[in-house]
Amino acid sequence: MHHWTKTASLVLLGVTAAFAIACGGGESGGAAAKAGTAASGRPAVTVGLKEFAIEPDKKSVPAGAISFRAQNKGTTPHELQVIKTDVAADKIPVKDGKADLTGLQVIGKTSEFAGGKTESVNVTLTAGKYLLVCNVPAHYIAGMTTAFTVE
């Protein structure tokens, strides 16, 4: 069983509150949710994870503070890793069934989390090329990666 850190719990609470406001329809909260802003005030990217794809609602964002909101729409546990690299999405070497991230710059990641759940990762990104990867064993090999650009 995973132990929640205080920070992760607060982030989840903030994301849940933003979702409740967006669905409940407060004008200012609804406008922020429509503009793609997380409860933290950071621009937000919602990323759907499922067997076996990663589907962000945006393929690029401006440089700066970003909140990735990972939604596990599948039935098996997934994770989200944000990696800065010029390596193509399908060209990371594989070791022991996982993408070998040795020498790559992992900017942030969620823990592995169950289907139907949501986790967020807040990062500050500089301009460049990134990959979004699920590195649960066999998931990268099955295609759970996508390119992402920061302008």
Order of alpha helices (4+ residues) and beta strands (2+ residues): alpha-alpha-beta-beta-beta-beta-beta-beta-beta-beta-beta-beta-beta
